[in-house]
Amino acid sequence: MRLFRRDDGRYYALLDPGYDLFGDPVIITFHGNVWSRAGGEKTYWVPEEGGAIEKVYASIVKTRIRHGYREVTVA
């Protein structure tokens, strides 16, 4: 699980790779605003091809970084 926050500390994104009930690989992202109740969740279903989950995960991380998010270590 990886946590990303914007430099102002207001917005966050949490990425959690795993498997759904059918055993298919998925990546679940949670995003929101710390100061309000705004936010949401999105599930990315990933093809079972070799290495596909890593490619999709890297793509999501790259997009978050491009949008001004930085990774934060979770204690």
Buried (B, 14 or more C-beta within 10 A) or exposed (E): EBBBBBEEEEBBBBBBBEEEEEEEBBBBBBBBEEEEEEEEEEEBEBEEEEEEBEEBBEEBBEEBEEEEBEBEEEE
